[in-house]
């Protein structure tokens, strides 16, 4: 169990949700690695699957595919219904994991984390889209902006799981 104060859980859950808003599968991949490595205790409750030995590998493979597909010209906007909803779902799940780690499966913090993670994903989706468009305009092309967004999402995800 972590020593993170309950009040610190909500900003961390929002941040991991924002990561999912930017890159949907980096958030659950980071949480799965942290759970598998013992940084997050998700052994009790419904989030136990994130700590399964296969989970970090599966989520990492899916996140890597997402990073590639994101750069393809035919990839739909993250603001379309299915991509948007999937980001909110993964952000909420990752946020719930941060909350569950801080309070245990019965403390109710997982529910606060779920909500904060989902809201963070909404904000991350919309703000990430706007920021990437501005960067792409400044660079004159999308690829450098996309790569910067990838790096930012990964850095924030690593920060959250290291602190949580």
N, C-alpha and C positions, 0 to 999 in steps of 0.2 A: 504494500500500500504506500502511496506517496505522502509527502508532507506538504503538498500544495494546499494553501488555504482555500476553503470553499468559494470565497469571493473571487479568487484568481482563476477558478475553473471557467467561469463564463467568458471572460476575454479570450482564454485559450481555445475554448470551444468555438467561439466566433471566428477566430483566426484559422482554425483547421477547416471550418466550414467555408471560409473565403478561399482557402486553397482548393477545395472541391469546386467552388464556383469558377475558378480559373482552369484547373485540370482535375476533372472529376475523380480520377482513379489514383492520383498521387496521395490524396488524403487517406483513403483506406489502406493503401500500401504502406505508408509511413506508420499508421496505427498498428497494422498487422506485424510489421517488423519490431516495433516497440513491445508489443504484447508477446511475441515469440521470444524476444531477447530478455524479457523479464522487466523491462522499464515500466510497462503498464500491467497491472494485475486485472485481467479480464476473465480469470478462471471460473468465476461464479457468474451466474446470470446468462441472459440471452446473447451477449456479445462474445461468448467463449470461442466461437468459431474464428474470431480474428487472431487468436493465439495458437491455432492449430499449425503444426509444422509446415503444412502445404500452403497455408494462406498467404504468407509474405511473398512466396514465389509466384503464386497465381496472380495476386494483385500487382506485383511488379511487372510481370509479363503483360498484363492488360494495360498498365500505365505506360509501358514502353510503346505498345501498339498505338495508344491514344496520342502519344507525342508525335508519332510518325503521321498518323491519319490527320491530325490537326493541321499539318502543313499542306495537305493536298487541296487543290483548288475546288474540288467537288464536295468538300466537307461542309455540311450545313451549319448555319449560325447557331451558336450556343444559346441564343434567345428563342429558338424554336421550341415548341412544347416538349418533345421527348428529351433533347439534350438538356434543356433547362430543368425538367423534373428529375432527371438522373443526377444532376449536380446537387440538387436540393436533398435528394435521398441519401447520397453518399456523404454529403456534408453533415446531415443530421446523424447518420450512423457514426461517423468519425467523432462528432461532437459528443454523442452519447458515451462513446468509449472514454473520452477525456473525463467526463462527469463520473462515470462508473468507477474509474480508477481512483478518483479523489474521495468518493464517498462509499464505495462498495456497492454491491448490487441492490441492497435494500434501503439505501439512504435517500433515494429520490434524486440525487444529483445527476444520475444518468438522464432523467427526464428533462432537467434544466439544460444539460449539455446537448441533448437531442434538439431541443427548441433553438438554443443559441447557435448550434451548428447549422441547422436549416436556414435560419435567418442570415447567418454569415455567408452561406452559399448563395442566397439570393443577392446579397450585396456584392459578393465576389464575382458573380456572373455578370451583373450589370456594370459594375465599376471596372472589372477586368476587360470587358468588351470595349468600353469607352477609352480606357487607357491604351489598349492595343491599337485601336483605330488611330488615336493621336500619334502614337509612336510610329506606326506604319506610314502615316502621312509625313512625319518629320524625316524618316529614313528614306522615303520614296519607294519603299517596298515592305511587304509584310513579314518576310522571313526573319530579319533581325529583331523585330518587335516580338514575334512569336517565341524566338529563342530566349529573349530577355524575360518574357512571361514564364516560360518553362523554368528558368533558373530561379526566379523569384518565388514561384510556387514551391519548388523543392526546398529552398532555403527556409521559408516560413514553416513548412511541414516539419523539417528537421528541428527547427527551434522549438516548436510546440511540443513534440514528443520528448525532446530532451528536458524541457522545463516541467512538463506534466509529470 
